[in-house]
C-alpha cells in the first residue's frame, strides 16, 4: 500500500500526456459549474443519459441533471462564484449555462422538485440567473433566495420563493408577476396566477458568530454546508446566512439546525487572546452566549466546535465551544472521528488500517494536502520512471473544490509537452470511487493509451479496495482533500 498514491499520481500524469478526453473539447470549471457532494446519495445524468453516482469535483454544463435522494445533499458552484445548494429529495437541471463575451453568466436552471438555496453574485450587465419550476420562473441579478417545489395532496405542484437579500422577480406560468424583496415570500400554485403581493417571512431563531479584526473564519453546519469568508470571496452555502465585516468578521445563520457547528479560523496577522463568540438569538431574546479565546500567529489554522440544540418552541441551547486547536489543513478541520493527517503519505493508509483492525465501525477520516501529494508523486517517480514509456518531470498537484489537478512536463523523444489532468472522487455503495477527468495533451498513440489506462485502473481499484473505510463523502477543499466515513466492519 505504501506506494499506491504515488503510483496513482505518476500514472495519471503520464496518461495526461497521451489520452484525449472523449467528451470532445475538455470541459473546464472556468465556464461551467463544479459539484461538491456533501452526502453520498447524489446522482447525475449527462445530457439525457442514465443516472450514475455523482462525484465530488465533477463539472456540469448545459443538459446535465443533479438529483439528490432522501439523504443526499450537494452544492453547485458556477464559474463566476454563484452557488446553488441542493437539498435532499431535490432535482435540478442545467438547462443552459453560457459564459458571455464579457465574462458574465447566462444561466437557466429547471427545478422540478425539492429545495434549493441560491447565493447569486452581483451579475454583469449581460448576465442573467433564472430558476424555472412547473409553476413559475424566478429571475435575479444579485441576491440570495430559496426555492421550494412541493406536491400537494391533490397531486398539483406549488412553488415557494423566499428572498433573503435583494429582490426576486417571480413570473407565474399562468400569468402575472410579482417582486419579492428581502424578508418576504410568495407561493405560486399550479394553474394559478402570481399573487398581487408577497407576504412577510415569519421570524426564526438565529446563530451569530463573531471574531475580532485580523481573524477570518468559515462556519460548517451539521449538514456540511459552509458560510463565511473563504479567501477573498464569501461562501454562502447555508440558507439565510450573512457574512458581515466591520471591526471584525461576523456570520449570522438564519436557518439553524440542531447538531455540531464547526468553525475553521485563520489569521492574517498576529492576534493575542482573540475572542470567539457565539450567540443564540431566539424569538424572545438571546437564548445563550458562548465565548472562548485563543492567540493567533500569522497563518495559524484553528478549529473549534459548538453543539447547538433547538427545542420544540424554537429556543436555542449550547454547552459551549470546545477548546480551539491547531490543525494542519482545512480538510483536517472538517473531518470527523479519528483523523489521519500526519506522518508519511506512503504510510498513512497503513496507519488507518491498523486502527480499523481494532476499532470497527468507528468514525474516521484520512487527509492529504497538495504539497504532500506533490512530494509523493515526485518520490514515486524516482522508482517508476524506468518503466514508463515517457519521461515525466515537474509534477505539481493542486487541490480545490474541483478536484486534484495534475500538471507535468512529459517528453517522448524530441517532443516535450505540458500535460494536465484531474482526479475527482465520490462514494458508491459505501466505497470510494476515483475517476480521471479533463486529460489533455495530444497526440494519441493507442498502444500507449491502452497500457497506461490499464495501469491507472489497477492503481485506482487497488487503493479503493485496500482503504479500510466505509466512505460517506469526499471533501475537496483549497489545498487538501479528505476521505470521511467509518472504519470497515
N, C-alpha and C positions, 0 to 999 in steps of 0.2 A: 504493500500500500504506500510505501514511502515516496515513490516517485510518480504516483498516479497523477497528481495535479500538475507537476512539472511536465510530465509526458503529454498530458492533455493540451497544455498551452503550446508546447513545441509543435505538436501535430496540427493544432488549429491554425497556427500562424503559417505553417508550411502549406496547408491546404489553401489558405488565403492567396497564396501566390499563383494558384493554378485553377481554382474552382470558381466558375461564374454562377452566381445565384440564379436559379431557374425562373424567378418571377419576372425576368426581363431586366430593366434597369433597377439596380438595388434601391429599395425604399429606405430613405433615411429619416431620422427623427426630426430633421430640420424643416421638413414640410409635411409632417404627419402628426400622429398622436402616439404617445408611449403609454403602455398599460402597466400599472402596478397592481398586483394581485395581493390583497390583504388576507383573504380567506381562500381556501383551496377550491371551493365549489364554484368556479367560474369557468365558463366555456366560451368559445369564439367560433364564428363562421367567417370564412374568407370569400367575399364576392359571391355569395349564394351557395357556397359549398357546405359540406356536412360540418356539424359542430364537433369540436375536439377540445380537450382541456387547454385553457389559456395559460400562457407562460408570462412570468414577471419579466418586464423589459421588452416584450414584443411590440411591434409597431403596427398601427392601424391606420387605414386610409379609406377612401370612398368605397362603399359597398360592404364594409366589414361590420359584423354584429358582435356585441358583447352581451352575454347572458349570465346573470348571477342566480344561482339556485337558492334554496331556502337558507343556507348558511354562507353563501358567497358574498364577497364584497371586493370592489376594485375601484381604482381611480384612473381616469384617462387624463393625461397631461398633454395639451396641444402645444404646437411648436412655438407659439408666441406667449406661453405662460398660463393661459386659462386652464382650469381643471374642471372635470366632471366626475363627482363621486357617485358610484353606482351601488345602491343598497341591495340587500338580499331580496330575491324574488323580482328583480327588475330585468328588462330587456331594452337595449338601446342599439340603434343602427346609425352608423355614419353615412348619411345619405349623400352628402357632398362635403369634401374638405379640400380647399384650394388655397394656396399661398399666392397673394396678389403680387403684381409687379412692384408695388411699393413696400412689400414685406408684411402686409396685413393678412387677415384671415377671413375667408368666406366659408362659414360652417353651417350646415343643416344637419340636425340630429333628429331621428324619429324614435320616440319613446312610447312603446305600446303598453307597458305595464310597470308598476313599481315606483320607486322613489329615487330621484337624483338630486344632487346639490351642485349647482354651477357657481364657480367663482370666476368671473369674467374680467380679464384685464381691460384697461381702457383701450378701446379699439381705435385703429387708424380710420381716417375718413372713408377709405374704400373697403372697409370691413363690415361684416355682419355676423351675428351669432343668433341662431334660431333653434328652438326645440318644437317639434311637431308632435302632437298626440292625436288620438282619434277624435277629439272634440275641439281642439284649438291649436293656435300657433303662438308661441311666446318669442318676442324679439327684444334684444337688449343691445346696448352699446358699451357698457362697462358697469357691471353690477354683480350682486350675489343673490341668488334666488333658489327656491326649492320647487320641484315639480313632482306631484304625486298623481299617478294614474291608477284608479281602482275600478273594480267591477262591483256594481250594486246588486242586491238580491234578485232583481228582475233581469239581470244579465246585461244591463246597459253600462256604459263607461262614463265616469266623471273624472275631471282633471281639476286639481287644486294647485294654484300658484301662490307661493308665499315669498314676498320680497323682503330681503334683509337690508339691502343697500341699493341706492339708485332707483330706477323705475323700469318696470317691465310692461311692454305693450302686449296685451292679450287680444287676439282676434279669433272669435269663435267660428267654427266651421259652419254653423247655422246662421251666422250673421252677427254683426255688431262687434264693437271693440271697446276695451276699457283699459285705462292706465292704472297700474298697480304700484304705488310708491312704497318706499321703505316703511316697514311696520304694518303693512296691510296684506290682505289675502283675498282671493276670489275663487269661486267654484264655477266651472263650466260643464254642464251636464250634456250628455248625448241628445241631440235633437233640440237643444235649447240655445237661444242667442246669448251673447255676453250680457251679464248684469249691467245695470246702469252705473253702479259704483262699487268699489271694493269695500270690505269691512276691516276694522282693526283686528290685528292678531291678538289673541289672549296673552297675558303676561306669563312668563315661565321663569323658574329659578335659573341662576347663572353662576358660573365659576369665574373668578378673576385671579389671574396670576400676575405678579409684578416683580421686577428686579431693578437695581439701580443702574445708572448710566455706566457704560463700559462693558456690561454683560448682556449677551443676547441669548435667546432660548427658543426652543420648539416644544410644544406640548403634544404628547401622543396619547390619545384617549384609549379606553379599554378595547375599542374595536380596531385599533391600529391606525386610525385617521390622525392627521397632523395639523397643527396650526401654530404659526409662529414665524420668526424670521430665519429662513434658511439661506444664508449667504446674503445677497443684495435684494432678493425679492421675497415678499411674504408668501408663506404657504398657508392655504386656507381650505383644507380638505374637510374639516369638521363643520357640519351645518351650523349656521348662525354664529360663526366665530369672527372676532375682530382682532387685528393686530395694531396696537397703538404705540406711538413713540413720542416722548416728550422729554422729561427729565430722566427717563429710563423706559424700558420696554414693558408693556402690559399686553396680556392676551385675555380677552373676555369670551367665554364659551356660553352660547345661548341655548344649546341643546346638551343637557347634562344627562349622561347615562351612568348607572352605578358601576363601580369597578375601580381598578387601579389606573391612575394617570401618571405618566412618566414625563419628567422634564429633562431635556438634554440642553445643558448650558455651556456656552463658550465665552471666552474673554478676549477682547481686542486690546485690553490694557490691564495692568496690574490693579486689582481692587482689593482692599483689605476689608474683611468682615462684611462681604456683600450680603444684604438681607434678601431672602427669597420668601415671598409672602403669597399665601393663597387665601381667598375669601369665598365663602359660600353665601351668595346673595339670594336669599329666599324671597318669597312673595310678601312677607311681613317685615322684612329687615334682614340684617346679617345673621345667618344661621351659625356660622363658625368662622374663625380666623386661625390660620396655622402659619408659623414662622420658623425658619431655620436660617443659618448663616454659614458662609464659607469664604475664605480668602482665595482670590484667583491670581495666578500668574498669567502672563500673556500666552495664549494658545492652549490653556487648560481646557479639557473636555470633561464635564462633570455630569453625573446622573443622580437624580433623586426621584422618589415616587411618593404618591399621595393617594391613599384609598378614600373613596367617596361613596357614601350611601345616599339613597333617595327614598324617603318614606312615602307612604301612600298619599299623604297630604302634600307632597312636594317638598317637605323640609329636608335640607341637606345636612349631612354629618360627615365627620372625618376623625380618625385617630391621630392625624398629623403626618408630617414628612418623615421619610426615612433619612438617615444621615447621608449627606451628599458625598459621593465617592468619585474619584478619578476613574475614567475609562479610557481605553486606547482608541476607540472609534465610535462613530455614531451607531454602527450596527451592534457593537457590544452593548451600547446603552439601550437599544431596542429589544435585544434578545432576552429570552426568559429562561428561568431554571438555571441549571449548571451550564455555564458559558465557557467554551474552549476557544480562547482568543490569543493565547500567548504560547511561546515556545516555537520550535522549528516547524515550519509549514509542513515539511515532509513527515513529521511525527504527530501532527495534531489529530488526524483522524484515528491514529492508533491509540492516543490517549482517550478519545471519546469511546472507542471500542472497549478499552479496559474498564472504563467507568460503567458502560452499558452492561457488561457481563455480570456485574453485581448489583445493578440498580435498574431493573426492567420497568418500563412504563413511566419513567420519570421525565419531567420537562428538561430539555437540554437544547443547546444550540452550538454551532461551530461557526467561527467568524474568520474571514480573511480580508486583509487590506490590500489595496492595489500595489503598494510598494512591496509587500510580501510576495504577491503573485508575480510581479515583475522579476524579483530576485530568484524565485523558484524556477521561473522559465529560463532565466539565464544559466542557473546552475544545472538544470536538466538538459539544456542544450549541449553542455560540455560532454555529456555521456552519449547523447542521441545523435549528434551531428554526423558522426561517421556512417550511420545507417540511413541518413536522409539523402534523397537524390538531388538536393539543392543545398546551398549554403545560406544559413539564416543568421542574421546579426541585428543588433539594435532593437531587441524586443522590448516593448513598453506595454504595460497593461494599465488601463484607466477604468474606473468603475463609476457609473452614475445610475440614475433610475432607469436608463435604457439598457443596462446590462454591463458585461465586462468587455471592453473594447481592446482589441489587439492590433498592434502595428509592428512592422519589422521590415528590414531590408532583406530581400531574397535574391540570390544570384544563381544563375544557371549558365555556365559558360561565360560568354562576354556580356550577357544581359543581366542587368540589375534593376529591380523594380521595387516599388513600395507596396507592401501587402497590407491589407486591412481586413478585419473580421470582427465578429461579435458573438459572445456566448450569452444566451438567456436561459432561464430556468423556471421550473414550475413543479407542481405536485400532481400526480395521478395515482389514485388508489393508495395514498399514503407514502408513495415512493418518489424520490427525486427524479425529475426529468430534465435533461440538458439538451439544448439544441444550438446549432450554429446558424447565424443569420448574416446577411449583408457581406458575404465573402467576395472580395473583388481583387483583381489583378490578372487579366488575361496575359498570355494565350492559354489555351485549354487542352493540353495533352491528355487524352482519355486514359492512357495507361497509368500515368502518374496520379490522375484524379482518382481512379479506382483503388490504387494502392493506398493513398493517403486517406481516402474516405473509409476504407475498411479498418485502418489503424485507429482513426478517430472514433468510429462506432464502438470498437472494442474497448478503448480507454474510457469513454463516457459510460458505457454499460458496467464496466468493472468498478468504477468509482461509485456509481449508484448502488450496485449490489453490496459492496463492502462497507458502505457507510451505515452503521447500526442505528439509524434514526428513522422513525415513522414521521415523515415530514408533514407539517401543517401549512407552512408557507416559506417562501424565499424572499428575502429583503435585499434589493439592490439599492444602495444609497451612495451619496457622494464619497468616493474614496474607499468603499468597502462593500462586502456583501455577507449575509448571514443565512444559514440554513437552520430553521427553527422547527421544533417538534418535540417528540418524546422518544426515549430510548426504546429500541425494538424489543418486543416481548419474546 
